[in-house]
Amino acid sequence: MPRPTQAFIDLSALAHNLGVVRQYVPCSRIMAVVKADAYGHGLLHTASALKDVDGFALLELDAAISLRDAGYQQPILLLEGFFSTEELALFEQYRLSAVIHHSEQIAMLSDSKHHNLDLFLKINTGMNRLGLAPEQFPQIMKALTDHPGIDSITLMTHFASADDPLEEDEVFQQLQYFEAITQNHKYPHSLANSAAIIRYPVTHADWVRPGIMLYGASPFADKTASELNLKPVMTLSSKIIAIHDLKIGDRVGYHGLFQADRPMRIGVVACGYADGYPRHAPTNTPVLVNNQRSRLLGRISMDMLAIDLTEIRDVELNSPVILWGNGMPVDEVAHQAGTTSYELLCALAPRVEKIAMTQP
Ligand SMILES: Cc1ncc(COP(=O)(O)O)c(C=O)c1O
């Protein structure tokens, strides 16, 4: 029997969540963000469940080529663009769209003879991560519109805090800034991530770029995924591989971080930080065992973790444990572990088998 640590990827949940995105943006085109191996879910089966989207966005060139090779015809956008003139040949060959965020990329374009390029010009409206400074915009637009090899231009920006209700002013400032800079140009716009799709209809524009909501997690700290009608896509599951009865004073795991203050029963689960479970998740982080809520005890090891079985009914060796997913929101686990669902999902380790499935 193989090690029982597996990630089930529910393709019907992906399709359902895409339907939720569509309800929010009936008039915009949807570019599904599938970077980092589709947020840890596995690129190709994720793409198959999202095959009706209008485009894909990611930032790994080999993954973009594998999508094109798999037959997807829609635009595939590289969110960090190209890093060298040599790469530009692949952009032309595979009809990949590139984000332009830096004047060095304009220099590479000017030196190249490539054609049929589709560009998304990214403007820094306040996040100060990627994007051209607004004062560079007129000159760069001129360089692009004069370039014979460019088929299309889309203007884009990215919000720093659309997920935070206390940062509403910041979102509107970025939006106003973007509109002021781009107002004399007729090109399509792309601004909204998941949080902006849900909270700020005024940002929807021509293309939206949902990521986390497609995977069934909430972009907000103050709203759960189920309140947003999103279904979890990844269920990380394993089994109990050892059971111990503890006396008062017995300690659990490395450095005995947990100590029993009453007689207890614990289970050892085949899942650890080398599987992508966060090592810093503390005692009391929730898990689901035999469909009952329980909690972690002590320190996470590389390959195992311990859970409390004292109050759990009908539990035995090989009883199923869900670390996150169906019945155990990844957002709740992430919150307990002091991180986000984005990090947990993307950190799923390659050694965990991913099993794509469709719910009836
Ligand atoms: C440029 C860009 N657009 C869209 C997204 C999708 O964001 P989210 O997963 O919050 O929807 C990301 C993700 O980080 C991004 O970097």
The ligand as a Tripos MOL2 file, in Angstrom:
@<TRIPOS>MOLECULE
LIG
   16    16     1     0     0
SMALL
NO_CHARGES

@<TRIPOS>ATOM
      1 C1         -0.7640   40.1860  -11.1860 C.3       1 LIG1
      2 C2         -1.6990   39.2530  -10.4910 C.ar      1 LIG1
      3 N1         -2.9820   39.2390  -10.8590 N.ar      1 LIG1
      4 C3         -3.8840   38.4180  -10.2680 C.ar      1 LIG1
      5 C4         -3.5050   37.5770   -9.2330 C.ar      1 LIG1
      6 C5         -4.5380   36.7050   -8.5740 C.3       1 LIG1
      7 O1         -4.7430   37.1070   -7.2610 O.3       1 LIG1
      8 P1         -5.7760   36.3340   -6.2940 P.3       1 LIG1
      9 O2         -5.2310   34.9590   -6.1280 O.co2     1 LIG1
     10 O3         -5.7500   37.1050   -5.0420 O.co2     1 LIG1
     11 O4         -7.0770   36.3430   -7.0090 O.co2     1 LIG1
     12 C6         -2.1750   37.5980   -8.8070 C.ar      1 LIG1
     13 C7         -1.7770   36.7410   -7.6860 C.2       1 LIG1
     14 O5         -0.9390   36.9940   -6.8920 O.2       1 LIG1
     15 C8         -1.2490   38.4380   -9.4610 C.ar      1 LIG1
     16 O6          0.0450   38.4820   -9.0900 O.3       1 LIG1
@<TRIPOS>BOND
     1     1     2 1
     2     2     3 ar
     3     2    15 ar
     4     3     4 ar
     5     4     5 ar
     6     5     6 1
     7     5    12 ar
     8     6     7 1
     9     7     8 1
    10     8     9 2
    11     8    10 1
    12     8    11 1
    13    12    13 1
    14    12    15 ar
    15    13    14 2
    16    15    16 1
@<TRIPOS>SUBSTRUCTURE
     1 LIG1         1 GROUP 0 **** ****
